[in-house]
Amino acid sequence: MSTYKLYYFNARGRAEVARIIFAQAGVKYEDIRFQKEEWMSKYKAESPFGRSPYLEVDGTKVAGSLNIARYLGEKFGLAGKDNLGNAVLGGASDYIADIGAHLAKMFGVSDEEKAKMAAEFKDKTVPQMFPVIQKHVKDGHVVGSGGKLSWVDIQAYFLFDIISKDFGVNLTDYPELQKLVDGVASEPNIKKWIESRPKTDF
Ligand SMILES: N[C@@H](CCC(=O)N[C@@H](CS)C(=O)NCC(=O)O)C(=O)O
């Protein structure tokens, strides 16, 4: 049995998909959370590329939030139905990350600028990108897994849940995405984690 340590700020952010995967798989890990000061004075130098999150598996450090999610998904049976399925899922993951990149740009800008960017995201990006990703979701699962829960469903759930709650995007206009979000949120292990996880601003 491997030993896992996940390092990130005390936030959901880019580490939360990995945490939800651990919760779903019922696998124990150390959820190491630091403040900005500790990041700068200690963890940044210890991380593989000076960025977080990073995951330590039996002493080996792995970087990149989606790379970590894919590694854990494949290890814990939350992956594609075969190699080709993994590749199909990977393409959807990439596109979902492109949607998420629009939100990441809103960090650290003024409130006024953020409001402008959020309105543009809701009015332009969502109608452009949501119909495209929705075509790759069938019966509440991103295509590629053979109709079962995958790490990309969890990635999609995490992002679409934020978009609907914090950006006022009505997912009922995108029924497959709504079904995916509801399905992932109602997985018993995930539900338990969401109810019990540390409360943070983002
Ligand atoms: N592509 C990377 C991006 C990692 C990243 O930008 N992490 C930020 C936190 S969300 C970070 O480490 N910032 C602190 C720093 O660069 O010193 C990933 O997805 O893991």
The ligand as a Gaussian input file, in Angstrom:
#p B3LYP/6-31G(d) Opt

LIG

0 1
 N       -0.499000      23.998000     -14.210000
 C       -0.248000      23.974000     -12.784000
 C       -0.384000      25.365000     -12.235000
 C        0.068000      25.424000     -10.789000
 C       -0.065000      26.800000     -10.175000
 O       -0.109000      27.835000     -10.882000
 N       -0.147000      26.826000      -8.859000
 C       -0.243000      28.058000      -8.122000
 C       -1.359000      27.936000      -7.083000
 S       -2.925000      27.645000      -7.796000
 C        1.045000      28.293000      -7.347000
 O        1.757000      27.362000      -7.007000
 N        1.330000      29.575000      -7.040000
 C        2.406000      29.942000      -6.173000
 C        3.705000      30.203000      -6.868000
 O        3.773000      30.116000      -8.129000
 O        4.664000      30.515000      -6.151000
 C       -1.236000      22.998000     -12.109000
 O       -2.353000      22.849000     -12.626000
 O       -0.869000      22.384000     -11.111000

